Amino acid sequence: MGDSALEDLATLDATGRPLFQVAATADGDLVLCRPSGALQDGLRALEVHERVRLAVLSVERPALVVESTRGDYVVVIDEGVDLERYAPLAPVDARMLARTAARARFGRRDDDVLTLTPWAEDDDVVLVDLDAPGFTDVPVVERLADGTLAWHRGDSGQELAARVERDLERLGADPGTRFGVLTNPLGECLCVPEGEPLPPHEDIRHQTLVATATVLEGVGNLRAAAARLRSFAAQLDAAADDGWRLVEPVGQGIGFLERARR
């Protein structure tokens, strides 16, 4: 298909976009492979629990594609990037993913697909330094030994505090660890511990996915549906005003949004 070794693993789907399959290695890495034919030696099909996990995560964030020390194209979606095992993609591979809106299938359903984003050589993995210029406008919070929140910087409004409390509980935050609170106009919130690496795909201030197919999930009447849609529209307007854009047209109920770094 081209000069990119990654591109040679893909076939084109009905819309002309590269499509891969996700398989697993013996040590649990999720890797990209050809979407048809037998799996290569050393790879296995995903187990049910792995497919279920990806189904949940696929509507929350794009999957970062990195290269392992073995030369595999690894998909990272809900964990940090191990800098000793993974490296950025070669420029030709990164350009292919960036310009083609490629996807990877992980299950049998039509919507069992991951949106892919590359870790390119010029995409730095930054350490979270809450006093550095890139984080000075980020709220800072700590969970105390009694479970209460101590805000060191920023707004601690009731709605944000509730979301932060849930995220710190999920992370098992230790007392004494400061966390930066990343947010975006789409209502997302992510707590990142100080001193830990922050790969580009985890920074919800600059990349996110929007699940349009589930906007009305759970509403019980038309007025509630209308209110939900107005709120969603207001979020999209706020995002557009803040410099966000759709990377590609919305497809299968998923929109991939990004915001230029300032």
Backbone as JSON, one array per atom type, in Angstrom:
{
  "sequence": "MGDSALEDLATLDATGRPLFQVAATADGDLVLCRPSGALQDGLRALEVHERVRLAVLSVERPALVVESTRGDYVVVIDEGVDLERYAPLAPVDARMLARTAARARFGRRDDDVLTLTPWAEDDDVVLVDLDAPGFTDVPVVERLADGTLAWHRGDSGQELAARVERDLERLGADPGTRFGVLTNPLGECLCVPEGEPLPPHEDIRHQTLVATATVLEGVGNLRAAAARLRSFAAQLDAAADDGWRLVEPVGQGIGFLERARR",
  "N": [[0.81, -1.22, 0.0], [2.06, 1.21, 0.62], [4.92, 3.21, 1.71], [4.97, 2.85, 4.39], [5.41, 0.55, 6.97], [3.46, -0.02, 8.81], [1.13, 0.7, 7.45], [1.03, -1.31, 5.57], [-0.06, -3.4, 6.97], [-2.75, -2.97, 6.99], [-6.13, -3.05, 5.66], [-8.39, -1.44, 3.37], [-11.4, 0.01, 4.49], [-15.0, 0.27, 3.86], [-15.28, 2.98, 3.62], [-12.9, 3.83, 2.73], [-10.9, 4.11, 4.57], [-7.98, 3.09, 6.42], [-8.04, -0.1, 7.99], [-7.46, -2.08, 10.81], [-6.84, -5.06, 12.77], [-7.16, -5.96, 16.21], [-5.06, -7.85, 18.18], [-3.64, -10.08, 20.69], [-0.56, -10.42, 22.47], [1.6, -12.94, 23.97], [2.42, -11.87, 26.39], [0.44, -10.11, 26.97], [0.25, -7.65, 25.64], [-1.61, -5.48, 23.51], [-1.86, -5.6, 20.1], [-1.56, -4.35, 16.73], [-2.7, -5.93, 13.79], [-3.17, -7.69, 10.64], [-6.49, -7.41, 9.33], [-7.74, -9.69, 8.4], [-7.49, -13.23, 7.73], [-5.21, -15.77, 9.06], [-3.86, -15.46, 12.38], [-0.59, -14.26, 13.19], [2.22, -16.24, 14.33], [2.58, -16.42, 17.85], [0.63, -14.61, 18.46], [-2.71, -14.11, 19.69], [-6.31, -14.4, 19.62], [-8.48, -11.91, 21.04], [-9.72, -12.25, 24.35], [-12.98, -12.63, 25.93], [-13.33, -10.85, 28.14], [-11.41, -8.96, 27.57], [-12.35, -7.84, 25.19], [-14.73, -6.72, 26.1], [-13.75, -4.78, 27.86], [-12.42, -3.08, 26.05], [-14.62, -2.27, 24.56], [-15.94, -0.57, 26.33], [-13.96, 1.39, 26.77], [-13.55, 2.37, 24.21], [-15.32, 4.39, 23.56], [-14.52, 6.43, 25.13], [-11.96, 7.45, 24.79], [-9.29, 8.01, 22.38], [-7.15, 5.42, 21.05], [-3.75, 5.05, 21.67], [-1.1, 4.53, 19.46], [1.89, 2.86, 19.59], [5.36, 1.86, 19.24], [6.82, -1.22, 20.0], [9.75, -2.6, 21.68], [10.17, -4.95, 20.39], [9.31, -4.49, 17.89], [6.61, -4.59, 17.38], [3.4, -3.08, 16.68], [1.85, -1.49, 19.07], [-1.14, -1.06, 20.94], [-2.17, 1.33, 23.18], [-4.38, 2.19, 25.68], [-5.67, 2.51, 28.21], [-3.72, 2.83, 30.1], [-0.52, 3.88, 31.39], [2.31, 4.91, 29.35], [4.96, 2.77, 29.02], [8.1, 3.75, 29.16], [10.41, 2.32, 28.86], [9.79, 0.14, 27.35], [8.38, 0.92, 25.11], [8.33, 3.0, 22.17], [8.16, 6.09, 20.24], [6.34, 6.18, 17.1], [7.82, 5.58, 13.87], [8.41, 8.35, 11.65], [7.07, 8.05, 9.11], [5.09, 6.15, 9.65], [3.65, 7.44, 11.68], [2.68, 9.68, 10.3], [0.99, 8.43, 8.48], [-1.09, 7.4, 10.14], [-2.02, 9.79, 11.24], [-3.09, 11.19, 9.08], [-5.08, 9.63, 7.95], [-7.21, 8.78, 9.54], [-7.39, 6.19, 10.73], [-8.66, 3.0, 11.89], [-9.24, 0.31, 14.28], [-10.38, -2.97, 14.5], [-11.88, -4.82, 17.15], [-13.73, -6.67, 17.92], [-16.8, -8.49, 17.15], [-19.0, -6.95, 16.45], [-20.27, -4.19, 14.45], [-19.62, -1.74, 15.58], [-17.49, -2.3, 17.17], [-14.81, -1.02, 17.3], [-11.7, 0.71, 17.5], [-10.67, 4.08, 17.66], [-7.74, 5.4, 16.31], [-4.71, 6.99, 17.29], [-1.53, 8.45, 16.68], [1.61, 8.01, 18.45], [3.88, 10.21, 17.9], [7.29, 11.11, 16.98], [7.73, 13.75, 17.63], [5.89, 14.22, 19.58], [5.95, 14.86, 22.72], [6.26, 13.01, 25.76], [5.3, 14.28, 28.66], [6.39, 15.01, 31.99], [4.29, 15.32, 34.79], [4.36, 18.33, 36.09], [3.25, 20.38, 38.31], [3.82, 23.0, 38.77], [4.94, 23.95, 36.54], [4.93, 25.85, 33.4], [2.99, 24.71, 31.6], [1.04, 23.74, 33.26], [0.11, 25.56, 35.09], [-2.43, 26.67, 35.15], [-4.04, 24.68, 36.0], [-6.25, 23.12, 38.25], [-5.3, 22.0, 41.56], [-5.23, 19.26, 43.72], [-5.48, 17.31, 46.73], [-5.98, 14.18, 48.32], [-6.85, 13.69, 51.6], [-5.93, 11.83, 54.61], [-8.29, 11.17, 55.9], [-10.05, 10.97, 53.83], [-11.18, 13.29, 52.84], [-11.08, 16.14, 50.61], [-8.36, 18.27, 49.85], [-7.89, 21.34, 48.53], [-5.38, 22.8, 46.73], [-5.08, 24.62, 44.77], [-7.14, 26.45, 42.55], [-10.62, 26.16, 41.44], [-13.03, 24.71, 43.52], [-15.65, 23.79, 43.05], [-18.9, 22.33, 43.68], [-19.83, 20.37, 41.79], [-17.51, 19.75, 40.3], [-15.87, 18.87, 42.41], [-17.17, 16.53, 43.22], [-16.78, 14.85, 41.0], [-13.99, 14.72, 40.97], [-13.52, 13.47, 43.41], [-14.55, 10.91, 42.9], [-12.79, 10.09, 40.88], [-10.29, 10.1, 42.18], [-10.77, 8.13, 44.06], [-11.02, 5.95, 42.37], [-8.39, 5.8, 41.47], [-7.09, 5.13, 43.77], [-5.83, 7.03, 45.44], [-3.05, 8.14, 47.32], [-2.61, 9.69, 50.53], [-1.0, 12.86, 50.67], [-0.06, 12.92, 48.08], [-0.08, 15.08, 45.37], [-2.47, 16.02, 42.92], [-3.07, 16.98, 39.59], [-5.91, 18.46, 38.09], [-7.39, 17.78, 35.23], [-9.49, 19.16, 32.77], [-12.14, 19.63, 30.33], [-14.19, 21.38, 27.84], [-16.19, 19.56, 27.29], [-17.11, 18.4, 29.55], [-15.52, 16.52, 30.8], [-13.3, 15.03, 33.21], [-10.14, 14.48, 34.62], [-7.82, 13.17, 36.84], [-4.41, 13.63, 37.43], [-1.41, 12.35, 38.7], [1.19, 14.16, 40.36], [4.47, 14.3, 39.03], [4.31, 12.0, 37.51], [4.43, 10.46, 34.2], [2.75, 11.94, 31.38], [1.24, 10.94, 28.66], [0.49, 12.1, 25.28], [-2.1, 11.23, 24.39], [-3.56, 10.94, 26.68], [-4.08, 13.38, 27.68], [-6.71, 15.13, 28.24], [-7.24, 17.75, 27.8], [-6.56, 18.29, 25.26], [-7.18, 16.2, 23.49], [-9.96, 14.11, 22.78], [-12.79, 11.83, 22.82], [-16.13, 11.87, 21.6], [-19.19, 10.48, 22.29], [-21.75, 10.33, 20.34], [-23.92, 8.68, 19.95], [-24.93, 7.9, 22.37], [-25.99, 10.03, 23.67], [-28.64, 10.51, 24.49], [-29.1, 8.48, 26.22], [-30.92, 6.8, 28.69], [-32.85, 8.8, 29.23], [-36.24, 9.71, 30.04], [-38.42, 11.05, 28.99], [-39.71, 13.39, 26.53], [-39.19, 16.11, 27.1], [-37.08, 15.96, 28.88], [-35.25, 14.79, 27.15], [-34.95, 16.86, 25.27], [-33.77, 18.81, 26.92], [-31.37, 17.54, 27.54], [-30.19, 17.43, 25.0], [-29.9, 20.18, 24.46], [-28.04, 20.86, 26.41], [-25.87, 19.32, 25.57], [-25.4, 20.47, 23.07], [-24.61, 23.01, 23.91], [-22.2, 22.4, 25.15], [-20.7, 21.56, 22.91], [-20.64, 23.96, 21.46], [-19.17, 25.53, 23.25], [-16.77, 24.13, 23.21], [-15.98, 24.5, 20.52], [-15.62, 27.27, 20.54], [-13.42, 27.33, 22.14], [-11.39, 26.42, 20.6], [-11.45, 23.75, 19.75], [-11.76, 21.01, 17.39], [-13.29, 18.8, 15.01], [-11.56, 15.92, 14.11], [-12.19, 14.25, 12.03], [-15.14, 13.49, 10.07], [-18.01, 12.63, 12.05], [-18.46, 9.25, 12.83], [-20.23, 6.2, 13.03], [-21.34, 6.93, 15.46], [-19.28, 8.09, 16.95], [-17.19, 10.77, 17.68], [-14.05, 12.18, 17.07], [-12.16, 14.46, 18.68], [-9.93, 17.24, 18.72], [-7.7, 19.68, 20.14], [-5.75, 22.45, 19.43], [-2.47, 22.88, 20.75], [-1.44, 25.46, 22.92]],
  "CA": [[0.0, 0.0, 0.0], [2.87, 2.41, 0.68], [6.23, 3.08, 2.32], [4.79, 2.61, 5.81], [5.21, -0.86, 7.36], [2.16, -0.08, 9.48], [0.09, 0.77, 6.42], [0.97, -2.59, 4.88], [-0.87, -4.32, 7.76], [-4.15, -2.58, 6.94], [-6.92, -3.06, 4.44], [-9.27, -0.28, 3.35], [-12.8, -0.31, 4.74], [-15.94, 0.77, 2.85], [-15.13, 4.43, 3.49], [-11.56, 4.13, 2.23], [-9.96, 4.33, 5.67], [-7.26, 1.88, 6.83], [-8.64, -0.86, 9.08], [-6.61, -3.11, 11.38], [-7.43, -5.91, 13.8], [-6.4, -5.99, 17.46], [-4.79, -9.18, 18.75], [-2.87, -10.0, 21.93], [0.66, -11.21, 22.55], [1.64, -13.82, 25.13], [2.58, -11.1, 27.63], [-0.73, -9.27, 27.19], [0.2, -6.45, 24.81], [-2.57, -5.44, 22.42], [-1.08, -5.19, 18.94], [-2.27, -4.25, 15.47], [-2.36, -6.93, 12.79], [-4.06, -7.66, 9.48], [-7.87, -7.67, 9.75], [-8.27, -10.95, 7.88], [-6.49, -14.28, 7.66], [-4.76, -16.35, 10.31], [-2.97, -14.63, 13.18], [0.81, -14.66, 13.17], [2.69, -16.99, 15.5], [2.8, -15.58, 19.02], [-0.54, -13.76, 18.69], [-3.96, -14.82, 19.96], [-7.51, -13.57, 19.58], [-8.82, -11.32, 22.32], [-10.7, -12.95, 25.17], [-14.22, -11.88, 26.1], [-13.17, -9.73, 29.07], [-10.61, -7.93, 26.9], [-13.23, -7.16, 24.25], [-15.67, -5.9, 26.88], [-13.0, -3.61, 28.34], [-12.21, -2.17, 24.93], [-15.91, -1.7, 24.17], [-16.19, 0.55, 27.24], [-12.96, 2.44, 26.58], [-13.54, 2.87, 22.84], [-16.12, 5.61, 23.47], [-14.01, 7.39, 26.08], [-10.7, 8.07, 24.38], [-8.63, 7.3, 21.29], [-6.09, 4.5, 21.43], [-2.44, 5.5, 21.24], [-0.31, 3.48, 18.81], [3.32, 3.01, 19.85], [6.14, 0.72, 18.74], [7.53, -1.91, 21.09], [11.15, -2.93, 21.41], [10.16, -6.11, 19.48], [8.87, -4.06, 16.57], [5.15, -4.65, 17.25], [2.63, -1.85, 16.81], [1.09, -1.75, 20.29], [-2.22, -0.14, 21.24], [-2.25, 1.69, 24.6], [-5.62, 2.96, 25.79], [-6.07, 2.83, 29.57], [-2.56, 2.68, 30.97], [0.59, 4.76, 31.03], [3.27, 4.4, 28.38], [6.21, 2.3, 29.61], [9.14, 4.33, 28.31], [11.49, 1.35, 28.65], [9.33, -0.89, 26.42], [7.73, 1.49, 23.93], [8.94, 4.18, 21.56], [7.28, 6.72, 19.25], [6.33, 5.6, 15.76], [8.63, 6.21, 12.83], [7.64, 9.45, 11.04], [6.18, 7.62, 8.02], [3.94, 5.5, 10.26], [2.87, 8.45, 12.39], [1.97, 10.51, 9.31], [-0.1, 7.64, 7.91], [-2.2, 7.39, 11.08], [-2.54, 11.14, 11.45], [-3.81, 11.74, 7.92], [-6.06, 8.72, 7.36], [-8.28, 8.44, 10.47], [-7.43, 4.74, 10.75], [-9.36, 2.37, 13.01], [-8.87, -1.08, 14.51], [-11.51, -3.79, 14.97], [-11.5, -5.7, 18.26], [-14.82, -7.61, 18.2], [-17.62, -8.93, 16.01], [-20.01, -5.96, 16.09], [-19.8, -3.13, 13.57], [-19.07, -0.63, 16.35], [-16.35, -2.76, 17.97], [-13.62, -0.47, 16.66], [-10.95, 1.74, 18.2], [-10.09, 5.2, 16.92], [-6.29, 5.34, 16.55], [-3.92, 8.21, 17.2], [-0.13, 8.02, 16.76], [2.63, 8.67, 19.26], [4.92, 10.6, 16.95], [8.55, 11.46, 17.61], [7.68, 15.12, 18.16], [4.89, 14.27, 20.64], [6.67, 14.57, 23.95], [5.6, 12.56, 26.98], [5.76, 15.22, 29.68], [6.16, 14.69, 33.39], [3.34, 16.26, 35.38], [4.96, 19.3, 37.01], [2.11, 21.28, 38.51], [4.29, 24.38, 38.85], [5.5, 24.3, 35.23], [4.01, 26.69, 32.63], [1.89, 23.99, 30.98], [0.08, 23.26, 34.26], [-0.17, 26.57, 36.11], [-3.86, 26.97, 35.19], [-4.73, 23.44, 36.34], [-6.53, 22.96, 39.69], [-4.46, 21.03, 42.25], [-5.98, 18.7, 44.84], [-4.9, 16.18, 47.46], [-6.93, 13.48, 49.18], [-6.28, 13.53, 52.93], [-6.05, 10.48, 55.2], [-9.69, 10.91, 56.26], [-10.84, 10.89, 52.62], [-11.63, 14.6, 52.37], [-10.23, 16.77, 49.6], [-7.7, 19.54, 50.15], [-7.61, 22.03, 47.27], [-4.22, 23.68, 46.83], [-5.2, 25.67, 43.74], [-8.24, 26.29, 41.61], [-12.01, 26.15, 41.86], [-13.49, 23.44, 44.07], [-17.1, 23.77, 42.99], [-19.49, 21.06, 44.13], [-19.89, 19.38, 40.72], [-16.15, 19.29, 40.01], [-15.36, 18.13, 43.56], [-17.75, 15.18, 43.22], [-16.12, 14.07, 39.97], [-12.62, 14.51, 41.41], [-13.54, 12.47, 44.47], [-14.72, 9.6, 42.27], [-11.58, 9.72, 40.13], [-9.23, 9.78, 43.14], [-11.12, 6.83, 44.62], [-10.67, 4.96, 41.34], [-6.94, 5.72, 41.39], [-6.52, 4.74, 45.06], [-4.89, 8.11, 45.73], [-2.43, 8.14, 48.64], [-2.46, 11.01, 51.15], [0.29, 13.51, 50.42], [0.19, 13.04, 46.64], [-0.86, 16.13, 44.71], [-2.99, 15.67, 41.6], [-3.63, 18.0, 38.73], [-7.26, 18.13, 37.63], [-7.54, 18.17, 33.84], [-10.89, 19.22, 32.35], [-12.37, 20.2, 29.01], [-15.57, 21.89, 27.73], [-17.14, 18.46, 27.1], [-17.52, 17.91, 30.86], [-14.66, 15.44, 31.28], [-12.4, 15.34, 34.32], [-9.13, 13.45, 34.8], [-6.81, 13.53, 37.83], [-3.09, 13.09, 37.07], [-0.51, 12.54, 39.84], [2.4, 14.93, 40.12], [5.68, 13.52, 38.84], [4.08, 10.87, 36.61], [4.39, 10.84, 32.78], [1.44, 12.18, 30.78], [1.31, 10.82, 27.2], [-0.42, 13.02, 24.6], [-3.47, 10.77, 24.23], [-4.26, 10.99, 27.96], [-4.33, 14.78, 28.06], [-8.05, 15.46, 27.74], [-7.3, 19.17, 27.43], [-6.18, 18.42, 23.85], [-7.77, 15.12, 22.69], [-11.03, 13.36, 23.43], [-13.82, 11.25, 21.98], [-17.5, 12.19, 21.97], [-20.11, 9.42, 21.87], [-23.04, 10.95, 20.01], [-24.98, 7.68, 19.93], [-25.45, 7.66, 23.71], [-26.35, 11.31, 24.29], [-29.97, 10.44, 25.09], [-29.2, 7.25, 27.0], [-31.52, 6.87, 30.0], [-33.89, 9.82, 29.4], [-37.53, 9.06, 30.09], [-39.49, 11.8, 28.32], [-39.23, 14.27, 25.47], [-38.63, 17.35, 27.64], [-35.75, 15.62, 29.38], [-34.4, 14.59, 25.98], [-34.63, 18.18, 24.72], [-32.83, 19.46, 27.82], [-30.08, 16.88, 27.37], [-29.62, 17.85, 23.72], [-29.47, 21.58, 24.58], [-26.8, 20.86, 27.19], [-24.82, 18.77, 24.71], [-25.1, 21.49, 22.06], [-23.86, 24.08, 24.58], [-20.83, 21.91, 25.33], [-20.03, 21.59, 21.61], [-20.38, 25.37, 21.15], [-18.07, 25.97, 24.11], [-15.54, 23.5, 22.7], [-15.61, 25.19, 19.28], [-15.1, 28.59, 20.94], [-12.14, 27.12, 22.82], [-10.4, 25.97, 19.63], [-11.53, 22.34, 19.42], [-12.26, 20.7, 16.06], [-13.42, 17.39, 14.66], [-10.47, 15.43, 13.28], [-12.82, 13.63, 10.87], [-16.59, 13.46, 10.28], [-18.5, 11.66, 13.03], [-18.78, 7.97, 12.22], [-20.68, 5.16, 13.95], [-21.66, 7.51, 16.75], [-18.08, 8.53, 17.66], [-16.47, 11.91, 17.14], [-12.69, 12.34, 17.59], [-11.92, 15.88, 18.76], [-8.64, 17.67, 19.22], [-7.53, 21.12, 20.35], [-4.35, 22.83, 19.21], [-1.75, 23.29, 21.95], [-1.13, 26.89, 22.9]],
  "C": [[0.84, 1.26, 0.0], [4.19, 2.13, 1.33], [6.13, 2.73, 3.8], [4.57, 1.12, 6.07], [3.88, -1.03, 8.07], [1.03, -0.1, 8.46], [-0.06, -0.57, 5.71], [0.18, -3.65, 5.67], [-2.37, -4.09, 7.59], [-4.8, -2.95, 5.62], [-7.85, -1.85, 4.5], [-10.71, -0.72, 3.6], [-13.69, 0.33, 3.67], [-15.83, 2.27, 2.63], [-13.75, 4.83, 2.99], [-10.53, 4.38, 3.31], [-9.25, 3.02, 6.03], [-7.93, 1.22, 8.04], [-7.68, -1.96, 9.5], [-7.46, -4.02, 12.27], [-6.54, -5.83, 15.03], [-6.28, -7.43, 17.92], [-3.94, -8.98, 20.0], [-1.63, -10.87, 21.82], [0.62, -12.07, 23.81], [1.77, -13.04, 26.43], [1.48, -10.05, 27.8], [-0.78, -7.98, 26.42], [-0.92, -6.58, 23.78], [-1.87, -4.86, 21.21], [-1.98, -5.14, 17.71], [-1.77, -5.32, 14.51], [-3.35, -6.83, 11.64], [-5.47, -8.06, 9.89], [-8.47, -8.95, 9.2], [-7.12, -11.95, 7.79], [-6.06, -14.75, 9.03], [-3.82, -15.4, 11.04], [-1.54, -15.17, 13.09], [1.13, -15.47, 14.42], [2.98, -16.02, 16.65], [1.64, -14.66, 19.33], [-1.76, -14.64, 18.94], [-5.12, -13.85, 19.83], [-7.81, -13.04, 20.98], [-9.86, -12.18, 23.05], [-11.89, -12.04, 25.44], [-14.02, -10.67, 27.01], [-12.34, -8.61, 28.45], [-11.47, -7.15, 25.91], [-14.22, -6.25, 24.98], [-14.98, -4.64, 27.39], [-12.78, -2.6, 27.22], [-13.5, -1.54, 24.47], [-16.25, -0.49, 25.04], [-15.24, 1.71, 26.93], [-13.03, 3.08, 25.2], [-14.36, 4.15, 22.67], [-15.62, 6.69, 24.41], [-12.77, 8.13, 25.57], [-10.14, 7.34, 23.16], [-7.55, 6.39, 21.84], [-4.77, 5.0, 20.84], [-1.68, 4.33, 20.64], [1.17, 3.81, 19.01], [4.04, 1.81, 19.24], [6.91, 0.1, 19.9], [8.96, -2.19, 20.69], [11.26, -4.14, 20.5], [9.74, -5.73, 18.07], [7.38, -4.19, 16.35], [4.55, -3.26, 17.33], [1.61, -2.08, 17.93], [0.05, -0.66, 20.49], [-2.26, 0.07, 22.75], [-3.47, 2.58, 24.78], [-5.98, 3.33, 27.22], [-4.93, 2.64, 30.56], [-1.48, 3.64, 30.51], [1.52, 4.09, 30.03], [4.56, 4.04, 29.11], [7.35, 2.74, 28.7], [10.31, 3.39, 28.08], [11.1, 0.29, 27.62], [8.81, -0.32, 25.11], [8.46, 2.74, 23.46], [7.94, 4.81, 20.6], [7.37, 6.0, 17.9], [7.34, 6.31, 14.87], [7.8, 7.28, 12.14], [6.67, 9.0, 9.96], [4.93, 6.93, 8.57], [3.04, 6.5, 10.97], [2.07, 9.32, 11.43], [0.79, 9.73, 8.72], [-1.31, 7.63, 8.84], [-2.84, 8.76, 11.21], [-3.41, 11.61, 10.29], [-4.97, 10.86, 7.44], [-7.22, 8.35, 8.28], [-8.48, 6.92, 10.53], [-8.15, 4.24, 12.0], [-8.91, 0.92, 13.14], [-10.06, -1.83, 15.09], [-11.04, -4.72, 16.08], [-12.59, -6.73, 18.6], [-15.64, -7.89, 16.96], [-18.61, -7.85, 15.55], [-19.41, -4.87, 15.21], [-19.14, -1.99, 14.34], [-17.96, -1.08, 17.31], [-15.05, -2.32, 17.31], [-13.0, 0.6, 17.56], [-10.55, 2.84, 17.23], [-8.61, 5.28, 17.3], [-5.66, 6.73, 16.42], [-2.46, 7.84, 17.4], [0.63, 8.72, 17.89], [3.79, 8.96, 18.31], [6.17, 11.06, 17.71], [8.54, 12.86, 18.2], [6.58, 15.31, 19.19], [5.55, 13.87, 21.95], [5.74, 13.99, 25.01], [6.15, 13.42, 28.11], [5.54, 14.63, 31.07], [5.24, 15.75, 33.98], [4.06, 17.08, 36.43], [3.94, 20.4, 37.2], [2.51, 22.74, 38.69], [4.92, 24.84, 37.53], [4.49, 25.09, 34.42], [2.82, 25.96, 32.04], [0.8, 23.54, 31.95], [-0.36, 24.33, 35.26], [-1.64, 26.96, 36.2], [-4.7, 25.76, 35.58], [-5.01, 23.4, 37.84], [-5.68, 21.84, 40.29], [-5.18, 20.58, 43.52], [-5.2, 17.56, 45.47], [-6.01, 15.52, 48.27], [-6.26, 13.18, 50.51], [-6.56, 12.13, 53.48], [-7.49, 10.15, 55.56], [-10.62, 10.88, 55.05], [-11.36, 12.21, 52.1], [-10.62, 15.18, 51.39], [-9.65, 18.07, 50.12], [-7.29, 20.18, 48.83], [-6.46, 23.0, 47.49], [-4.29, 24.82, 45.82], [-6.44, 25.39, 42.92], [-9.6, 26.21, 42.28], [-12.4, 24.75, 42.36], [-15.01, 23.4, 44.14], [-17.65, 22.38, 43.27], [-19.48, 20.0, 43.04], [-18.51, 18.84, 40.4], [-15.61, 18.45, 41.17], [-15.9, 16.7, 43.58], [-17.06, 14.3, 42.18], [-14.69, 13.75, 40.36], [-12.57, 13.43, 42.49], [-13.69, 11.07, 43.9], [-13.45, 9.15, 41.56], [-10.44, 9.36, 41.08], [-9.5, 8.45, 43.83], [-10.74, 5.72, 43.65], [-9.16, 4.73, 41.29], [-6.32, 5.2, 42.68], [-5.5, 5.75, 45.53], [-4.37, 8.04, 47.16], [-2.41, 9.55, 49.21], [-1.07, 11.57, 50.91], [0.65, 13.65, 48.96], [-0.7, 14.12, 46.05], [-1.26, 15.66, 43.31], [-3.41, 16.94, 40.87], [-4.97, 17.54, 38.2], [-7.43, 18.68, 36.22], [-9.03, 18.14, 33.48], [-10.96, 19.72, 30.91], [-13.83, 20.65, 28.91], [-16.62, 20.8, 27.54], [-17.56, 17.84, 28.43], [-16.65, 16.8, 31.42], [-13.73, 15.95, 32.37], [-11.43, 14.17, 34.49], [-8.09, 13.95, 35.79], [-5.49, 12.85, 37.48], [-2.12, 13.39, 38.21], [0.76, 13.3, 39.46], [3.6, 14.0, 40.01], [5.54, 12.34, 37.92], [4.07, 11.34, 35.15], [2.96, 11.0, 32.3], [1.58, 12.1, 29.26], [0.28, 11.72, 26.54], [-1.87, 12.54, 24.57], [-4.26, 10.79, 25.53], [-4.63, 12.41, 28.36], [-5.65, 15.23, 27.45], [-8.23, 16.94, 27.48], [-7.05, 19.35, 25.93], [-6.76, 17.34, 22.95], [-8.9, 14.49, 23.47], [-11.94, 12.75, 22.38], [-15.18, 11.68, 22.51], [-18.4, 11.11, 21.41], [-21.48, 10.03, 21.6], [-24.2, 9.97, 20.1], [-25.62, 7.48, 21.3], [-25.88, 8.94, 24.41], [-27.67, 11.22, 25.04], [-30.16, 9.18, 25.94], [-29.85, 7.53, 28.36], [-32.61, 7.9, 30.19], [-35.26, 9.16, 29.28], [-38.66, 9.81, 29.43], [-38.88, 12.81, 27.37], [-38.61, 15.56, 26.02], [-37.24, 17.1, 28.22], [-34.77, 15.41, 28.23], [-33.99, 15.93, 25.38], [-33.61, 18.91, 25.58], [-31.44, 18.86, 27.67], [-29.41, 17.33, 26.07], [-29.14, 19.3, 23.77], [-28.16, 21.66, 25.36], [-25.63, 20.36, 26.35], [-24.41, 19.79, 23.66], [-24.29, 22.63, 22.67], [-22.4, 23.66, 24.81], [-20.06, 21.96, 24.02], [-19.71, 23.02, 21.2], [-19.19, 25.89, 21.96], [-16.74, 25.39, 23.64], [-15.06, 24.19, 21.43], [-15.02, 26.56, 19.6], [-13.72, 28.49, 21.56], [-11.08, 26.55, 21.88], [-10.4, 24.5, 19.31], [-12.09, 22.16, 18.01], [-12.43, 19.19, 15.93], [-12.26, 16.99, 13.76], [-11.0, 14.86, 11.97], [-14.33, 13.69, 11.09], [-16.98, 12.37, 11.28], [-18.9, 10.38, 12.31], [-19.15, 6.95, 13.26], [-20.87, 5.69, 15.37], [-20.48, 7.99, 17.56], [-17.47, 9.71, 16.94], [-15.12, 12.05, 17.83], [-12.35, 13.82, 17.51], [-10.5, 16.15, 19.23], [-8.6, 19.18, 19.31], [-6.05, 21.44, 20.2], [-3.72, 23.27, 20.54], [-1.33, 24.75, 21.82], [0.12, 27.18, 23.69]]
}
